[in-house]
Every structure is written in C-alpha cells, then in structure tokens.
Amino acid sequence: MAKVTPSRISAQKIMGDLRLASKKGDRAALSLALDQMRTLAHSPKYWEKYLTLLRNPLARLVDMVVIKQGERIAHQKGWKLPKTAPAAEKPRKPKKAEKTRAARPRGAAGSTAQISLFE
C-alpha cells in the first residue's frame, strides 16, 4: 500500500504570508499565499483544510476578491440561493447625443487641448 505524504501547504504559513503582504505590501508573499490558497481551493482532497482556512477574515477576503471559490464549494455542497424575480425591462429611448456625435467631426474647434506636463 502506498504511503500518503502530508501536504506541504500549511494554513499557518499561508496566514503568515497574507499578514506580511497586508502589513508591508510584499507582492512576493501575496503571490505565494494566493498560489497555495488556489491549490487548496481547486483540489477536492484539500477542501477541508481550505474551509478551515476561511475562518480567518483576511483569508476570506482574499477568497472573495481573488479566488472566488465560494460559489463552486456551495454548488458541491448542494447549497442553493433563493431565486429572485427578474427585473422588468424599461423601454429604451433613442439618445440625442448619438445623433449629434455622428454629425460632428473629431477634433472640433470646441474641444480643449490638453496641457503638457513636461514643459
């Protein structure tokens, strides 16, 4: 029987990298933490570890902003959001600006010139 090796990704290491990235703006630490979080999020083998990691608010914020895994995990768990009623569409009126823009040539005398910042 094959021996199962433990994962090299630890939640403490990920949280340390996220804290370092949030305090000092370290892009390398952020990219390492994101890569490890993606590994946990995209593999069903590590979902338990990922869900325990999401107890931390900083990890949850990174998940919502960057990884966006919440919907996939909810689908796998069978959770469903209540259906909302579709919004009624309003009839669109033709805009006057569309007609005037087409008739006016570009670079008209009425436009203001941008000031150079290097003079």
Secondary structure, 3 states (H helix, E strand, C coil): CCCCCCCCCCHHHHHHHHHHHHHHCCHHHHHHHHHHHHHHHHCHHHHHHHHHHCCCHHHHHHHHHHHCCHHHHHHHHCCCCCCCCCCCCCCCCCCHHHHHHHHCCCCCCCCCCCCCCCC
